[in-house]
Amino acid sequence: MEHVSYTPNGVCSVQIDFDVDDGKLYNVRFVGGCNGNLKAIGRLVEGKDAKEVADILRGNTCGMKGTSCADQLAKAIDKHAG
């Protein structure tokens, strides 16, 4: 199992941590940001295929920002697990 810590840009969360095992995501945790929503994302993607999750979340925006915590998770997956 590979552990990834990623520093997101342009969002409220300051760190994204997750594990990848055989192409699947586990233990997705965000530090900072919208606590309830980000916990929900972690629960929804638990055990799911990392590339599929990235494809779903990529491009999601938050308000007027050009990104979101979900989009940053996709970027982290693309960089470290893709």
Phi and psi in degrees as GROMACS dihedral restraints (atoms count N, CA, C in turn):
[ dihedral_restraints ]
;  ai    aj    ak    al  type     phi  dphi    fc
    3     4     5     6     1  -102.0    20    10
    4     5     6     7     1   131.6    20    10
    6     7     8     9     1   -98.5    20    10
    7     8     9    10     1   136.7    20    10
    9    10    11    12     1  -123.7    20    10
   10    11    12    13     1   132.6    20    10
   12    13    14    15     1  -119.1    20    10
   13    14    15    16     1   126.0    20    10
   15    16    17    18     1  -127.5    20    10
   16    17    18    19     1   137.2    20    10
   18    19    20    21     1   -98.1    20    10
   19    20    21    22     1   109.2    20    10
   21    22    23    24     1   -75.0    20    10
   22    23    24    25     1   161.9    20    10
   24    25    26    27     1  -124.0    20    10
   25    26    27    28     1   137.9    20    10
   27    28    29    30     1    78.2    20    10
   28    29    30    31     1    14.8    20    10
   30    31    32    33     1  -133.0    20    10
   31    32    33    34     1   172.7    20    10
   33    34    35    36     1   -74.8    20    10
   34    35    36    37     1   -33.5    20    10
   36    37    38    39     1   -70.0    20    10
   37    38    39    40     1   148.4    20    10
   39    40    41    42     1  -108.9    20    10
   40    41    42    43     1   -11.5    20    10
   42    43    44    45     1  -158.3    20    10
   43    44    45    46     1   144.4    20    10
   45    46    47    48     1  -124.6    20    10
   46    47    48    49     1   127.1    20    10
   48    49    50    51     1  -119.6    20    10
   49    50    51    52     1   141.4    20    10
   51    52    53    54     1  -160.9    20    10
   52    53    54    55     1   163.3    20    10
   54    55    56    57     1  -114.4    20    10
   55    56    57    58     1   147.0    20    10
   57    58    59    60     1  -124.6    20    10
   58    59    60    61     1   126.6    20    10
   60    61    62    63     1  -135.2    20    10
   61    62    63    64     1   119.3    20    10
   63    64    65    66     1    53.0    20    10
   64    65    66    67     1    40.5    20    10
   66    67    68    69     1    79.7    20    10
   67    68    69    70     1     5.5    20    10
   69    70    71    72     1  -113.2    20    10
   70    71    72    73     1   149.1    20    10
   72    73    74    75     1   -91.0    20    10
   73    74    75    76     1   141.5    20    10
   75    76    77    78     1  -144.0    20    10
   76    77    78    79     1   152.1    20    10
   78    79    80    81     1    56.3    20    10
   79    80    81    82     1    42.6    20    10
   81    82    83    84     1   -72.0    20    10
   82    83    84    85     1   123.2    20    10
   84    85    86    87     1  -137.0    20    10
   85    86    87    88     1   136.4    20    10
   87    88    89    90     1  -110.1    20    10
   88    89    90    91     1   140.0    20    10
   90    91    92    93     1  -104.9    20    10
   91    92    93    94     1   119.4    20    10
   93    94    95    96     1    85.0    20    10
   94    95    96    97     1  -179.3    20    10
   96    97    98    99     1    85.9    20    10
   97    98    99   100     1  -165.9    20    10
   99   100   101   102     1   -80.4    20    10
  100   101   102   103     1    94.3    20    10
  102   103   104   105     1   -47.9    20    10
  103   104   105   106     1   -54.5    20    10
  105   106   107   108     1   -63.9    20    10
  106   107   108   109     1   -45.3    20    10
  108   109   110   111     1   -65.1    20    10
  109   110   111   112     1   -38.9    20    10
  111   112   113   114     1   -74.9    20    10
  112   113   114   115     1   -31.8    20    10
  114   115   116   117     1   -63.7    20    10
  115   116   117   118     1   -39.7    20    10
  117   118   119   120     1   -63.0    20    10
  118   119   120   121     1   -42.4    20    10
  120   121   122   123     1   -59.1    20    10
  121   122   123   124     1   -46.1    20    10
  123   124   125   126     1   -57.4    20    10
  124   125   126   127     1   -41.8    20    10
  126   127   128   129     1   -70.2    20    10
  127   128   129   130     1   -38.2    20    10
  129   130   131   132     1   -67.7    20    10
  130   131   132   133     1   -32.0    20    10
  132   133   134   135     1   -95.7    20    10
  133   134   135   136     1    -4.1    20    10
  135   136   137   138     1   -55.8    20    10
  136   137   138   139     1   122.4    20    10
  138   139   140   141     1    79.4    20    10
  139   140   141   142     1     2.0    20    10
  141   142   143   144     1   -86.8    20    10
  142   143   144   145     1   158.3    20    10
  144   145   146   147     1   -63.1    20    10
  145   146   147   148     1   125.2    20    10
  147   148   149   150     1   -59.4    20    10
  148   149   150   151     1   -44.3    20    10
  150   151   152   153     1   -65.6    20    10
  151   152   153   154     1   -38.2    20    10
  153   154   155   156     1   -65.0    20    10
  154   155   156   157     1   -42.2    20    10
  156   157   158   159     1   -60.8    20    10
  157   158   159   160     1   -46.4    20    10
  159   160   161   162     1   -60.0    20    10
  160   161   162   163     1   -41.9    20    10
  162   163   164   165     1   -62.9    20    10
  163   164   165   166     1   -37.0    20    10
  165   166   167   168     1   -71.8    20    10
  166   167   168   169     1   -42.4    20    10
  168   169   170   171     1   -87.1    20    10
  169   170   171   172     1   -22.0    20    10
  171   172   173   174     1   -58.9    20    10
  172   173   174   175     1   131.1    20    10
  174   175   176   177     1    91.2    20    10
  175   176   177   178     1    -6.7    20    10
  177   178   179   180     1   -66.0    20    10
  178   179   180   181     1   133.1    20    10
  180   181   182   183     1  -113.8    20    10
  181   182   183   184     1   164.7    20    10
  183   184   185   186     1  -126.5    20    10
  184   185   186   187     1   112.1    20    10
  186   187   188   189     1    58.6    20    10
  187   188   189   190     1  -132.4    20    10
  189   190   191   192     1   -88.5    20    10
  190   191   192   193     1     0.9    20    10
  192   193   194   195     1   -73.9    20    10
  193   194   195   196     1   152.7    20    10
  195   196   197   198     1   -85.4    20    10
  196   197   198   199     1     8.2    20    10
  198   199   200   201     1  -149.6    20    10
  199   200   201   202     1  -176.1    20    10
  201   202   203   204     1  -157.5    20    10
  202   203   204   205     1   172.6    20    10
  204   205   206   207     1   -62.0    20    10
  205   206   207   208     1   -37.1    20    10
  207   208   209   210     1   -65.3    20    10
  208   209   210   211     1   -43.6    20    10
  210   211   212   213     1   -63.1    20    10
  211   212   213   214     1   -38.4    20    10
  213   214   215   216     1   -66.9    20    10
  214   215   216   217     1   -34.7    20    10
  216   217   218   219     1   -62.3    20    10
  217   218   219   220     1   -42.7    20    10
  219   220   221   222     1   -59.9    20    10
  220   221   222   223     1   -42.6    20    10
  222   223   224   225     1   -63.3    20    10
  223   224   225   226     1   -40.4    20    10
  225   226   227   228     1   -63.2    20    10
  226   227   228   229     1   -42.6    20    10
  228   229   230   231     1   -63.9    20    10
  229   230   231   232     1   -45.7    20    10
  231   232   233   234     1   -58.2    20    10
  232   233   234   235     1   -40.7    20    10
  234   235   236   237     1   -73.9    20    10
  235   236   237   238     1   -40.2    20    10
  237   238   239   240     1  -109.9    20    10
  238   239   240   241     1   -21.1    20    10
  240   241   242   243     1  -127.4    20    10
  241   242   243   244     1    -0.6    20    10
